[in-house]
Amino acid sequence: MKASVKIILKKTILNDGTFPINLRITINRKSKFYKTPYNVLPKFWDDKANEFTSKFPNYLQCNRILNSIKQDASKILDTMIEDGHNFSLESFDTLFRPEEVEKLNFIAYFEERKLQLKESGKISSSSSYCDTISALIRFKPTITTYDFTKINYDFLIAFESSLRANGCNDGGIGVYMRNIRAIYNSAIKSKIVSSEFYPFKDYVISKLKSSKVKKALNKEDLQSLLDYDISKNKEGVKALYTYLFSFYCRGMNFTDLAELKWTDINLNDFSYVRNKTGIKLNVKIPDNNYMRTILNYFKIYRPFDTDYIFPILDRDEKLYTKEELRDRKKSVLNYYGKLLNTIALECEIKNKVTFYTARHTFATLSLKKGINTVMIKQALGHQSIKTTETYLEDFNTKELDKAFENLI
Protein backbone atom coordinates (compact mmCIF):
# COMPACT_ATOMS: atom_id res chain seq x y z
CA MET A 1 0.00 0.00 0.00
CA LYS A 2 1.66 3.16 -1.21
CA ALA A 3 0.23 6.64 -0.87
CA SER A 4 1.45 10.20 -1.27
CA VAL A 5 0.03 13.65 -0.60
CA LYS A 6 1.32 16.62 -2.55
CA ILE A 7 0.38 20.21 -3.37
CA ILE A 8 1.13 20.85 -7.04
CA LEU A 9 0.78 23.47 -9.73
CA LYS A 10 -1.26 21.86 -12.52
CA LYS A 11 -0.20 22.54 -16.09
CA THR A 12 -3.69 23.61 -17.16
CA ILE A 13 -3.68 27.28 -18.10
CA LEU A 14 -6.77 29.30 -17.17
CA ASN A 15 -8.32 32.21 -19.08
CA ASP A 16 -6.39 34.83 -17.09
CA GLY A 17 -3.02 33.14 -17.71
CA THR A 18 -2.74 31.58 -14.24
CA PHE A 19 -2.55 27.89 -13.32
CA PRO A 20 -4.59 26.07 -10.64
CA ILE A 21 -2.96 24.79 -7.46
CA ASN A 22 -4.30 21.34 -6.60
CA LEU A 23 -3.99 18.77 -3.86
CA ARG A 24 -2.84 15.49 -5.47
CA ILE A 25 -3.57 12.21 -3.71
CA THR A 26 -1.82 9.14 -5.08
CA ILE A 27 -2.73 5.65 -3.87
CA ASN A 28 -1.23 2.56 -5.48
CA ARG A 29 0.00 4.62 -8.46
CA LYS A 30 -3.42 6.11 -9.16
CA SER A 31 -3.97 9.83 -8.58
CA LYS A 32 -6.90 12.12 -7.87
CA PHE A 33 -6.81 15.91 -7.80
CA TYR A 34 -8.70 18.29 -5.52
CA LYS A 35 -8.93 22.01 -6.04
CA THR A 36 -7.61 24.55 -3.52
CA PRO A 37 -8.60 28.25 -3.29
CA TYR A 38 -5.64 29.34 -5.39
CA ASN A 39 -4.54 29.91 -8.98
CA VAL A 40 -1.17 31.52 -9.66
CA LEU A 41 1.33 32.55 -12.30
CA PRO A 42 4.29 30.10 -12.49
CA LYS A 43 6.75 32.84 -11.47
CA PHE A 44 5.12 32.93 -8.01
CA TRP A 45 5.34 29.16 -7.47
CA ASP A 46 8.31 27.13 -6.16
CA ASP A 47 8.08 23.70 -7.81
CA LYS A 48 10.74 22.19 -5.56
CA ALA A 49 9.21 23.33 -2.27
CA ASN A 50 5.64 23.08 -3.62
CA GLU A 51 4.66 26.44 -2.17
CA PHE A 52 4.27 30.11 -3.03
CA THR A 53 7.45 32.16 -3.39
CA SER A 54 8.04 35.19 -1.19
CA LYS A 55 7.05 37.47 -4.08
CA PHE A 56 3.41 36.31 -3.95
CA PRO A 57 1.11 38.62 -1.91
CA ASN A 58 0.43 37.22 1.58
CA TYR A 59 2.58 34.20 0.70
CA LEU A 60 3.09 33.09 4.32
CA GLN A 61 -0.63 33.00 5.01
CA CYS A 62 -1.37 31.22 1.71
CA ASN A 63 1.34 28.63 2.33
CA ARG A 64 -0.12 27.97 5.78
CA ILE A 65 -3.53 27.35 4.24
CA LEU A 66 -2.10 24.95 1.67
CA ASN A 67 -0.14 23.13 4.37
CA SER A 68 -3.32 22.84 6.44
CA ILE A 69 -5.14 21.24 3.49
CA LYS A 70 -2.24 18.83 3.00
CA GLN A 71 -2.17 17.90 6.70
CA ASP A 72 -5.93 17.22 6.70
CA ALA A 73 -5.46 14.83 3.78
CA SER A 74 -2.56 13.07 5.51
CA LYS A 75 -4.64 12.59 8.65
CA ILE A 76 -7.37 10.92 6.61
CA LEU A 77 -4.84 8.53 5.05
CA ASP A 78 -3.60 7.67 8.56
CA THR A 79 -7.20 7.10 9.67
CA MET A 80 -7.81 4.78 6.72
CA ILE A 81 -4.86 2.62 7.78
CA GLU A 82 -5.72 2.64 11.49
CA ASP A 83 -9.42 1.85 10.95
CA GLY A 84 -8.86 -0.77 8.31
CA HIS A 85 -10.61 1.05 5.47
CA ASN A 86 -10.25 -0.24 1.95
CA PHE A 87 -7.05 1.56 0.90
CA SER A 88 -8.23 3.15 -2.36
CA LEU A 89 -8.95 6.56 -3.89
CA GLU A 90 -12.64 5.84 -3.63
CA SER A 91 -12.37 5.28 0.15
CA PHE A 92 -10.26 8.42 0.55
CA ASP A 93 -12.77 10.41 -1.49
CA THR A 94 -15.62 9.23 0.72
CA LEU A 95 -13.82 10.50 3.83
CA PHE A 96 -12.27 13.64 2.37
CA ARG A 97 -14.80 14.78 -0.26
CA PRO A 98 -14.16 17.90 -2.37
CA GLU A 99 -16.71 19.95 -0.47
CA GLU A 100 -14.66 19.52 2.68
CA VAL A 101 -11.77 21.25 0.94
CA GLU A 102 -14.14 24.11 0.18
CA LYS A 103 -15.14 24.42 3.83
CA LEU A 104 -12.33 26.84 4.44
CA ASN A 105 -11.86 29.25 7.28
CA PHE A 106 -12.86 32.90 6.96
CA ILE A 107 -9.80 34.37 5.22
CA ALA A 108 -9.25 31.32 3.00
CA TYR A 109 -12.85 31.52 1.81
CA PHE A 110 -12.44 35.28 1.28
CA GLU A 111 -9.35 34.59 -0.85
CA GLU A 112 -11.25 32.01 -2.90
CA ARG A 113 -14.06 34.44 -3.69
CA LYS A 114 -11.52 37.15 -4.55
CA LEU A 115 -9.88 34.86 -7.11
CA GLN A 116 -13.24 33.88 -8.58
CA LEU A 117 -14.07 37.55 -9.13
CA LYS A 118 -10.72 38.05 -10.82
CA GLU A 119 -11.26 35.04 -13.11
CA SER A 120 -14.67 36.34 -14.12
CA GLY A 121 -13.18 39.69 -15.12
CA LYS A 122 -14.51 41.68 -12.17
CA ILE A 123 -11.15 43.27 -11.48
CA SER A 124 -12.39 46.21 -9.38
CA SER A 125 -14.44 43.97 -7.08
CA SER A 126 -11.53 41.56 -6.75
CA SER A 127 -9.23 44.47 -5.87
CA SER A 128 -11.74 45.70 -3.26
CA TYR A 129 -11.81 42.22 -1.67
CA CYS A 130 -8.00 42.22 -1.65
CA ASP A 131 -7.96 45.58 0.18
CA THR A 132 -10.45 44.28 2.75
CA ILE A 133 -8.41 41.13 3.38
CA SER A 134 -5.26 43.22 3.87
CA ALA A 135 -7.06 45.55 6.30
CA LEU A 136 -8.34 42.57 8.32
CA ILE A 137 -4.88 41.00 8.54
CA ARG A 138 -3.34 44.33 9.62
CA PHE A 139 -5.97 44.57 12.33
CA LYS A 140 -5.66 40.97 13.52
CA PRO A 141 -2.75 38.96 12.04
CA THR A 142 -4.06 35.73 13.58
CA ILE A 143 -7.31 36.07 11.63
CA THR A 144 -5.86 33.68 9.03
CA THR A 145 -6.73 30.87 11.47
CA TYR A 146 -10.24 32.13 12.36
CA ASP A 147 -13.34 30.25 11.37
CA PHE A 148 -16.51 32.19 10.56
CA THR A 149 -17.94 31.98 14.07
CA LYS A 150 -15.17 34.27 15.35
CA ILE A 151 -16.31 37.05 13.00
CA ASN A 152 -19.01 38.20 15.39
CA TYR A 153 -20.52 41.50 16.51
CA ASP A 154 -17.69 42.25 18.96
CA PHE A 155 -15.09 41.57 16.25
CA LEU A 156 -16.80 43.95 13.80
CA ILE A 157 -17.06 46.71 16.41
CA ALA A 158 -13.38 46.33 17.27
CA PHE A 159 -12.45 46.32 13.56
CA GLU A 160 -14.48 49.50 12.99
CA SER A 161 -12.79 51.22 15.97
CA SER A 162 -9.36 50.27 14.65
CA LEU A 163 -10.18 51.62 11.19
CA ARG A 164 -11.38 54.93 12.65
CA ALA A 165 -8.24 55.22 14.77
CA ASN A 166 -6.22 54.92 11.56
CA GLY A 167 -8.15 57.69 9.78
CA CYS A 168 -10.70 55.65 7.83
CA ASN A 169 -14.04 57.44 7.31
CA ASP A 170 -17.58 56.06 7.20
CA GLY A 171 -17.44 55.50 3.45
CA GLY A 172 -14.28 53.41 3.61
CA ILE A 173 -15.51 51.43 6.63
CA GLY A 174 -18.79 50.79 4.82
CA VAL A 175 -16.95 49.26 1.84
CA TYR A 176 -15.00 46.89 4.12
CA MET A 177 -18.11 45.87 6.04
CA ARG A 178 -20.19 45.28 2.93
CA ASN A 179 -17.46 43.02 1.55
CA ILE A 180 -17.37 41.05 4.81
CA ARG A 181 -21.16 40.77 4.79
CA ALA A 182 -21.13 39.51 1.19
CA ILE A 183 -18.58 36.83 2.10
CA TYR A 184 -20.57 35.79 5.16
CA ASN A 185 -23.80 35.53 3.14
CA SER A 186 -22.00 33.45 0.52
CA ALA A 187 -20.56 31.14 3.19
CA ILE A 188 -24.03 30.60 4.67
CA LYS A 189 -25.37 29.63 1.23
CA SER A 190 -22.43 27.26 0.80
CA LYS A 191 -23.27 25.61 4.16
CA ILE A 192 -19.88 26.58 5.57
CA VAL A 193 -21.37 28.42 8.53
CA SER A 194 -24.82 28.44 10.09
CA SER A 195 -27.00 31.52 9.77
CA GLU A 196 -27.33 31.55 13.56
CA PHE A 197 -23.82 33.02 13.72
CA TYR A 198 -24.60 35.81 11.25
CA PRO A 199 -23.17 39.00 12.88
CA PHE A 200 -25.00 41.50 10.69
CA LYS A 201 -28.27 40.93 12.51
CA ASP A 202 -26.82 43.17 15.21
CA TYR A 203 -24.13 45.11 13.36
CA VAL A 204 -25.99 47.53 11.04
CA ILE A 205 -23.98 48.84 8.10
CA SER A 206 -26.54 51.51 7.21
CA LYS A 207 -25.48 53.48 10.30
CA LEU A 208 -22.27 54.25 8.41
CA LYS A 209 -24.07 56.33 5.83
CA SER A 210 -22.58 59.77 6.12
CA SER A 211 -24.47 62.93 5.33
CA LYS A 212 -24.51 63.77 1.63
CA VAL A 213 -21.25 65.42 0.64
CA LYS A 214 -21.58 68.04 -2.05
CA LYS A 215 -19.86 66.73 -5.15
CA ALA A 216 -21.44 68.83 -7.88
CA LEU A 217 -20.05 72.22 -8.89
CA ASN A 218 -22.39 75.18 -9.05
CA LYS A 219 -22.76 77.21 -12.24
CA GLU A 220 -20.27 79.83 -11.08
CA ASP A 221 -17.53 77.29 -10.35
CA LEU A 222 -18.14 75.49 -13.63
CA GLN A 223 -17.94 78.79 -15.49
CA SER A 224 -14.61 79.50 -13.78
CA LEU A 225 -13.24 76.30 -15.29
CA LEU A 226 -14.67 77.16 -18.70
CA ASP A 227 -13.07 80.62 -18.55
CA TYR A 228 -9.70 79.36 -17.25
CA ASP A 229 -6.66 80.87 -18.98
CA ILE A 230 -4.96 77.74 -20.28
CA SER A 231 -1.71 79.62 -20.91
CA LYS A 232 -1.17 79.55 -17.11
CA ASN A 233 -0.93 75.77 -16.96
CA LYS A 234 -0.16 74.05 -20.26
CA GLU A 235 0.33 70.65 -18.59
CA GLY A 236 -3.08 70.87 -16.95
CA VAL A 237 -4.96 71.62 -20.18
CA LYS A 238 -5.38 67.95 -21.13
CA ALA A 239 -6.92 67.19 -17.74
CA LEU A 240 -9.23 70.24 -17.84
CA TYR A 241 -10.41 69.55 -21.39
CA THR A 242 -11.01 65.86 -20.63
CA TYR A 243 -13.05 66.91 -17.59
CA LEU A 244 -15.14 69.40 -19.59
CA PHE A 245 -15.73 66.83 -22.34
CA SER A 246 -17.03 64.47 -19.63
CA PHE A 247 -19.44 67.13 -18.38
CA TYR A 248 -20.75 68.10 -21.82
CA CYS A 249 -21.15 64.46 -22.85
CA ARG A 250 -23.59 63.61 -20.06
CA GLY A 251 -21.08 62.92 -17.29
CA MET A 252 -19.19 60.26 -19.23
CA ASN A 253 -17.12 58.17 -16.82
CA PHE A 254 -13.31 58.39 -17.01
CA THR A 255 -12.86 54.67 -17.72
CA ASP A 256 -15.17 55.03 -20.74
CA LEU A 257 -13.49 58.25 -21.90
CA ALA A 258 -10.19 56.37 -22.01
CA GLU A 259 -11.55 53.94 -24.61
CA LEU A 260 -13.29 56.48 -26.88
CA LYS A 261 -11.78 56.52 -30.38
CA TRP A 262 -11.99 59.08 -33.17
CA THR A 263 -13.65 56.42 -35.31
CA ASP A 264 -16.47 56.18 -32.74
CA ILE A 265 -17.60 59.72 -33.59
CA ASN A 266 -20.01 60.06 -36.51
CA LEU A 267 -20.32 63.78 -37.25
CA ASN A 268 -21.50 65.11 -33.86
CA ASP A 269 -22.73 61.84 -32.37
CA PHE A 270 -21.15 58.78 -30.81
CA SER A 271 -22.20 55.58 -29.05
CA TYR A 272 -20.44 53.63 -26.35
CA VAL A 273 -21.12 50.83 -23.90
CA ARG A 274 -20.52 51.67 -20.23
CA ASN A 275 -17.81 49.47 -18.72
CA LYS A 276 -19.57 49.42 -15.38
CA THR A 277 -23.13 48.51 -16.38
CA GLY A 278 -22.88 47.27 -19.97
CA ILE A 279 -25.57 49.76 -21.00
CA LYS A 280 -25.21 51.26 -24.48
CA LEU A 281 -25.52 55.04 -24.63
CA ASN A 282 -26.00 57.31 -27.62
CA VAL A 283 -24.59 60.80 -27.10
CA LYS A 284 -24.91 63.97 -29.15
CA ILE A 285 -21.88 66.21 -28.82
CA PRO A 286 -23.06 69.78 -28.06
CA ASP A 287 -22.32 72.23 -30.85
CA ASN A 288 -20.56 75.03 -29.00
CA ASN A 289 -17.21 76.79 -29.02
CA TYR A 290 -15.99 74.95 -25.93
CA MET A 291 -16.43 71.50 -27.48
CA ARG A 292 -14.92 72.59 -30.79
CA THR A 293 -11.88 73.92 -28.92
CA ILE A 294 -11.56 70.70 -26.91
CA LEU A 295 -11.76 68.36 -29.91
CA ASN A 296 -9.35 70.51 -31.97
CA TYR A 297 -6.89 70.45 -29.07
CA PHE A 298 -6.83 66.65 -28.91
CA LYS A 299 -6.49 66.37 -32.68
CA ILE A 300 -3.21 68.26 -32.35
CA TYR A 301 -2.01 66.98 -28.97
CA ARG A 302 -1.01 63.38 -29.79
CA PRO A 303 1.68 62.14 -27.35
CA PHE A 304 0.90 58.50 -28.31
CA ASP A 305 0.34 56.97 -31.71
CA THR A 306 -3.11 55.57 -30.94
CA ASP A 307 -6.66 55.88 -32.27
CA TYR A 308 -7.96 57.17 -28.93
CA ILE A 309 -9.22 60.73 -28.54
CA PHE A 310 -7.74 61.24 -25.09
CA PRO A 311 -4.08 60.58 -24.20
CA ILE A 312 -4.88 58.07 -21.47
CA LEU A 313 -4.03 54.69 -23.01
CA ASP A 314 -0.61 54.57 -24.68
CA ARG A 315 -1.46 51.48 -26.74
CA ASP A 316 -4.51 49.55 -27.89
CA GLU A 317 -6.58 48.30 -24.96
CA LYS A 318 -6.41 44.72 -26.30
CA LEU A 319 -2.65 44.74 -25.68
CA TYR A 320 -3.20 45.26 -21.92
CA THR A 321 -4.15 42.55 -19.46
CA LYS A 322 -7.26 43.39 -17.45
CA GLU A 323 -5.11 44.32 -14.46
CA GLU A 324 -2.77 46.45 -16.58
CA LEU A 325 -5.70 48.26 -18.18
CA ARG A 326 -7.24 49.04 -14.79
CA ASP A 327 -3.89 50.19 -13.36
CA ARG A 328 -3.14 52.39 -16.38
CA LYS A 329 -6.49 54.15 -16.15
CA LYS A 330 -6.16 54.55 -12.39
CA SER A 331 -2.65 56.00 -12.68
CA VAL A 332 -3.67 58.59 -15.30
CA LEU A 333 -6.86 59.41 -13.37
CA ASN A 334 -4.83 60.15 -10.23
CA TYR A 335 -2.41 62.33 -12.19
CA TYR A 336 -5.22 64.23 -13.93
CA GLY A 337 -6.90 64.67 -10.55
CA LYS A 338 -3.83 66.49 -9.23
CA LEU A 339 -3.71 68.71 -12.31
CA LEU A 340 -7.42 69.52 -11.93
CA ASN A 341 -7.09 70.48 -8.29
CA THR A 342 -4.23 72.85 -9.09
CA ILE A 343 -6.50 74.57 -11.60
CA ALA A 344 -9.43 74.54 -9.14
CA LEU A 345 -7.29 76.31 -6.51
CA GLU A 346 -6.33 78.96 -9.04
CA CYS A 347 -10.05 79.40 -9.84
CA GLU A 348 -10.76 79.68 -6.08
CA ILE A 349 -13.13 76.71 -6.17
CA LYS A 350 -13.59 75.51 -2.59
CA ASN A 351 -14.85 72.00 -3.35
CA LYS A 352 -12.45 69.26 -4.39
CA VAL A 353 -12.69 68.76 -8.15
CA THR A 354 -12.50 65.16 -9.40
CA PHE A 355 -13.77 63.53 -12.57
CA TYR A 356 -16.74 62.31 -10.58
CA THR A 357 -17.76 65.93 -9.96
CA ALA A 358 -18.22 66.32 -13.74
CA ARG A 359 -20.76 63.50 -13.60
CA HIS A 360 -22.48 64.89 -10.51
CA THR A 361 -22.47 68.41 -11.93
CA PHE A 362 -24.12 67.25 -15.14
CA ALA A 363 -26.80 65.42 -13.13
CA THR A 364 -27.50 68.23 -10.69
CA LEU A 365 -27.58 71.07 -13.24
CA SER A 366 -29.88 68.94 -15.42
CA LEU A 367 -32.26 68.49 -12.49
CA LYS A 368 -32.24 72.20 -11.68
CA LYS A 369 -33.02 72.94 -15.30
CA GLY A 370 -36.21 70.91 -14.95
CA ILE A 371 -35.16 67.62 -16.53
CA ASN A 372 -36.83 64.71 -14.73
CA THR A 373 -34.88 62.08 -12.83
CA VAL A 374 -35.83 59.25 -15.18
CA MET A 375 -34.25 61.05 -18.14
CA ILE A 376 -31.14 61.84 -16.09
CA LYS A 377 -30.92 58.15 -15.12
CA GLN A 378 -31.02 57.20 -18.80
CA ALA A 379 -28.41 59.81 -19.71
CA LEU A 380 -26.02 58.59 -17.01
CA GLY A 381 -26.49 54.94 -17.93
CA HIS A 382 -27.61 53.88 -14.46
CA GLN A 383 -29.44 50.61 -13.90
CA SER A 384 -31.36 51.91 -10.88
CA ILE A 385 -33.09 55.22 -10.18
CA LYS A 386 -31.77 54.98 -6.61
CA THR A 387 -28.23 55.28 -7.94
CA THR A 388 -29.21 58.40 -9.88
CA GLU A 389 -30.75 59.97 -6.78
CA THR A 390 -27.44 59.71 -4.92
CA TYR A 391 -25.88 61.89 -7.64
CA LEU A 392 -28.37 64.72 -7.25
CA GLU A 393 -27.67 67.56 -4.86
CA ASP A 394 -30.41 68.80 -2.57
CA PHE A 395 -31.91 72.16 -3.47
CA ASN A 396 -31.07 74.99 -1.10
CA THR A 397 -33.76 76.96 0.76
CA LYS A 398 -33.84 79.88 -1.69
CA GLU A 399 -34.30 77.54 -4.65
CA LEU A 400 -37.14 75.76 -2.88
CA ASP A 401 -38.83 79.06 -1.99
CA LYS A 402 -38.63 80.27 -5.58
CA ALA A 403 -39.94 76.97 -6.98
CA PHE A 404 -43.02 76.88 -4.77
CA GLU A 405 -43.97 80.55 -4.43
CA ASN A 406 -46.30 80.56 -7.46
CA LEU A 407 -48.04 77.22 -7.07
CA ILE A 408 -51.48 78.83 -7.04
Secondary structure by P-SEA (a helix, b strand, c coil): cbbbbbbbbccccccccbbbbbbbbbcccbbbbbbccccccccccccccccccccccaaaaaaaaaaaaaaaaaaaaaaaaaacccccaaaaaaaccccccccccaaaaaaaaaaaaaaacaaaaaaaaaaaaaaaaaacccccccccccccaaaaaaaaaaaaaacccaaaaaaaaaaaaaaaaaaaaaccccccccccccccccccccccccccccaaaaaaaaaccccccccaaaaaaaaaaaaaaccccaaaaaaccccccccccbbbbbccccbbbbbbccccaaaaaaaaaaaacccccccccccccccccccccaaaaaaaaaaaaaaaaaaaaaaaaaacccccccaaaaaaaaaaaaaaacccaaaaaaaaccccaaaaaaabbbbcaaaaaaaccccc
